[in-house]
Amino acid sequence: MNSSLQRPTFGIETRAVPRETSSDMTDEMILVVRRALFDELGAFQGLNFDVEHYIPSLLARKNNFFTPRPAAETNPELKQIIPYVLLVHEGRVLHYVRGKKAGEQRLAAKGSVGIGGHMNDGDEQLFALDHDAYLAGVQREVTEELNIQTKYTNHIVGLLNDDANAVGQVHLGVIHIFHLETADVTKREQMITQLDFLTPAELAARRENLESWSQICVDNLDRLLAKH
């Protein structure tokens, strides 16, 4: 894999303060690509591991742009780019449950193995969306939700698309694996509950209670964890 797609990233400073957020997303501008580009590159359902084929085009400045979130949430002609980060330590994957007041109400009270969110233009590091800016955005999203007090490496291992439900139809996931040196991770976001590292067998037992993207990842954990 091209090293630019798996550049190691080290421990996030625990004193970092997450940006303020609001349940009112009217003014939020988020990163999208046109569905037509996704179709041109080769639409798929589920996981795709051909990172080198998709990522350069999706992150090319000529192909992506920022648009108001409310319109994007209901427009299937756009795909919102969503980093989806799995945190792994010694073969166990971080699992949590979204609280009842989670920002994405369609996913509230669901179990998840992915940390991430929308890429938006509110971070000054994102004024130019190249690989460095994208990685800065991924770090920002993770920092908003978790305190990671250990070193780790960051690898892009695949893409995830799920057109089988309303959430998935307007999103396109970029799957990252953070391989942690220790399990020293605590929650920062109030709505994250039941945070724990689980074995693949334990995750499989909870599959029916997971959000759809996490179900897809759990079904393919062996392949995802091998892609680094």
C-alpha positions in Angstrom: 0.0 0.0 0.0 1.2 3.5 -0.8 2.8 4.9 2.3 0.9 8.2 1.9 -2.3 6.2 2.6 -1.0 4.7 5.9 1.2 7.4 7.4 1.9 6.6 11.0 0.3 9.0 13.5 1.4 9.1 17.1 -0.4 9.8 20.4 -3.0 12.6 20.5 -2.2 15.1 23.2 -4.7 14.4 26.0 -5.0 18.1 26.9 -6.6 18.8 23.5 -10.0 20.4 23.9 -12.8 19.3 21.5 -14.5 22.0 19.5 -18.0 23.0 20.6 -20.8 21.4 18.8 -24.5 22.1 18.5 -27.5 19.9 17.9 -28.5 22.5 15.3 -26.6 21.5 12.2 -28.1 24.2 10.0 -24.8 26.1 9.5 -22.5 23.1 9.3 -20.7 22.6 5.9 -19.6 19.1 5.3 -17.4 17.3 2.8 -19.1 15.5 0.0 -18.5 13.9 -3.4 -21.1 13.4 -6.1 -22.7 10.0 -6.3 -21.8 10.0 -10.0 -18.1 10.0 -9.2 -18.6 7.0 -6.9 -20.5 5.2 -9.7 -17.7 6.1 -12.1 -15.0 4.7 -9.9 -17.1 1.6 -9.3 -20.0 1.5 -6.9 -20.0 -1.4 -4.4 -22.1 -2.7 -1.5 -20.3 -3.5 1.7 -16.5 -3.4 1.9 -13.9 -2.6 -0.7 -10.2 -2.9 0.0 -8.8 -1.2 -3.2 -7.8 1.9 -1.3 -5.3 3.1 -3.9 -8.1 3.1 -6.6 -10.6 5.2 -4.6 -8.9 7.5 -2.2 -6.8 9.6 -4.6 -9.9 10.5 -6.6 -12.2 11.0 -3.6 -9.7 13.4 -2.0 -8.8 15.3 -5.1 -9.8 18.9 -4.7 -11.5 19.0 -8.0 -13.8 16.1 -7.0 -15.0 17.1 -3.5 -16.6 20.1 -2.0 -18.4 21.4 1.1 -22.1 21.7 1.2 -24.7 22.4 3.9 -25.4 19.3 6.0 -29.2 19.4 6.2 -29.5 19.2 2.4 -26.8 16.5 2.1 -28.5 14.3 4.7 -31.5 13.7 2.3 -29.8 14.0 -1.1 -28.8 10.5 -2.5 -27.0 12.3 -5.3 -24.2 13.2 -2.8 -22.0 11.0 -0.7 -20.7 12.4 2.6 -17.1 11.3 3.3 -17.0 9.8 6.8 -13.8 8.5 8.4 -14.6 5.4 10.5 -11.8 4.5 12.9 -11.5 1.1 14.6 -9.2 1.2 17.6 -7.3 -2.1 18.2 -5.1 -3.4 21.0 -3.7 -6.9 21.0 -6.4 -8.3 18.8 -9.3 -6.7 20.7 -11.4 -3.9 19.2 -12.9 -0.9 21.0 -16.7 -1.2 21.3 -19.1 1.4 22.7 -22.8 2.2 22.8 -24.2 5.5 21.6 -26.3 7.3 24.2 -29.9 8.1 23.7 -29.1 11.7 22.9 -26.5 10.9 20.3 -26.1 13.5 17.5 -27.1 11.0 14.8 -30.5 10.1 16.1 -30.9 7.3 13.6 -28.0 5.5 15.3 -28.8 6.3 18.9 -28.6 3.3 21.4 -26.8 1.2 18.9 -23.5 -0.6 19.6 -20.5 0.5 17.5 -16.8 -0.3 16.8 -16.2 2.9 14.7 -15.3 6.4 15.8 -15.6 9.2 13.3 -17.8 11.8 11.9 -18.3 14.4 9.2 -15.4 16.3 7.7 -16.3 20.0 7.8 -14.9 23.4 7.0 -14.9 24.6 10.6 -11.4 23.4 11.3 -8.7 25.8 10.1 -6.5 22.8 9.1 -9.1 21.8 6.5 -8.8 24.9 4.3 -7.1 22.8 1.7 -8.3 19.2 1.5 -5.3 17.0 0.7 -4.1 13.9 2.5 -2.5 15.9 5.3 -5.7 17.9 5.8 -7.8 14.7 5.7 -5.6 13.1 8.4 -5.8 16.2 10.5 -9.6 16.0 10.2 -9.6 12.3 11.3 -7.5 13.2 14.3 -9.9 16.0 15.2 -12.9 13.7 15.0 -11.3 11.0 17.2 -10.1 13.7 19.7 -13.6 15.0 20.0 -14.9 11.7 21.3 -12.0 10.0 23.0 -8.8 10.6 25.0 -6.1 8.3 23.5 -3.2 8.3 26.0 -0.9 6.0 24.1 1.1 5.8 20.8 -0.6 4.3 17.8 -0.3 3.8 14.1 -3.0 4.9 11.6 -3.7 2.8 8.5 -6.4 3.3 5.9 -7.6 -0.2 5.2 -10.7 0.0 3.1 -13.9 1.8 2.2 -17.5 1.0 3.3 -20.7 1.6 1.5 -24.2 0.5 2.6 -27.0 1.6 0.4 -29.5 -0.7 2.2 -30.6 2.0 4.7 -31.3 5.7 4.8 -28.1 6.5 6.7 -25.8 4.6 4.4 -27.3 5.9 1.2 -25.8 9.3 1.8 -22.5 8.3 3.4 -19.3 6.7 2.3 -17.0 5.4 5.0 -13.2 5.4 4.9 -12.1 2.7 7.3 -9.0 3.3 9.5 -7.3 1.0 11.9 -5.5 2.6 14.9 -3.1 0.0 16.3 -2.6 1.1 19.9 0.5 0.3 22.0 -1.7 0.1 25.2 -5.4 0.1 25.9 -5.3 3.5 27.7 -8.4 5.0 26.1 -11.2 6.9 27.9 -14.3 8.7 26.6 -14.5 12.4 26.1 -17.9 12.6 24.6 -20.7 12.3 27.1 -22.9 10.2 24.9 -20.4 7.4 24.5 -21.2 4.7 27.0 -20.1 1.1 27.9 -16.6 1.7 26.4 -14.6 -1.5 26.3 -12.1 -3.6 24.2 -13.8 -6.8 23.1 -12.5 -9.9 21.3 -13.8 -10.8 17.8 -15.9 -13.6 19.4 -17.5 -11.2 21.9 -18.3 -8.7 19.1 -19.8 -11.5 17.0 -22.1 -12.3 19.9 -23.3 -8.7 20.0 -23.7 -8.4 16.2 -27.4 -7.9 16.1 -27.2 -4.9 18.4 -24.6 -3.1 16.3 -25.1 -0.3 13.8 -25.0 -1.5 10.2 -21.5 -0.3 9.4 -20.2 -2.0 12.5 -21.9 -5.2 11.6 -20.1 -5.1 8.2 -16.8 -4.5 9.9 -17.3 -7.3 12.5 -18.2 -9.7 9.7 -14.9 -8.9 8.0 -12.6 -8.3 11.0 -9.9 -10.8 9.9 -9.4 -9.1 6.6 -9.5 -5.6 8.1 -7.0 -6.4 10.8 -4.7 -8.0 8.2 -4.6 -4.9 6.0 -1.7 -3.0 7.5 
